[in-house]
Amino acid sequence: MDKIPSDEIPAISSTLRWEEVSLPESISEADLDQIIFSVMTSRLQKTAMVVGKAAERCKELDLPINAEILGARIGALAESDRIDGAGDLRKWRHSEVRLKD
């Protein structure tokens, strides 16, 4: 299947690093990881889709977590080898993530 060429220049969606994030006391890293893992599959998905689905879930749960924080956590999960990532995960629309097998 041929990919449709895109004129879009891959741009960094967020430069926020996990080390720079300060979570509200009511939310732990484990809580955030559970939300992220719940919207991921074992197939590669665009990072933007995973961030969007996780952000929607946070909104449903009335958690004060934005997409940038989720993106930073996804990057940290990939760096720590807890999920698989393909591409520069700061470029959400031009990278992909999946659960480890």
C-alpha positions, 0 to 999 in steps of 0.5 A, spaced: 500 500 500 503 506 497 503 512 502 500 518 500 505 524 500 504 529 504 507 536 504 507 537 512 513 538 515 514 534 521 514 538 527 515 537 534 509 537 538 512 538 545 519 539 548 516 538 555 520 532 558 518 528 563 523 530 568 520 537 568 513 535 569 510 536 576 503 532 577 498 534 582 498 530 588 492 526 587 495 523 580 501 518 580 505 516 575 502 509 575 495 512 574 497 516 568 501 509 565 494 505 566 491 511 562 496 511 557 496 503 557 489 502 556 488 506 550 494 503 546 495 496 542 500 491 540 500 494 533 503 501 532 499 507 532 500 514 531 503 518 537 498 523 536 492 518 536 495 515 543 496 522 546 489 524 544 485 518 546 489 518 553 487 526 553 480 524 552 480 519 558 483 524 563 477 529 561 472 523 562 475 522 569 476 529 570 483 529 571 487 536 570 492 532 565 494 536 558 496 533 552 503 535 553 504 532 560 501 525 556 506 526 551 512 527 555 510 521 559 509 517 553 516 519 551 519 517 558 515 510 557 519 509 551 526 511 554 525 506 559 523 501 554 516 500 557 513 501 550 516 501 543 516 507 539 518 509 532 521 515 530 522 522 534 516 521 539 516 529 540 513 529 533 506 526 535 503 526 528 510 523 525 512 517 530 508 511 532 508 507 539 505 500 541 505 496 547 511 491 548 509 484 546 
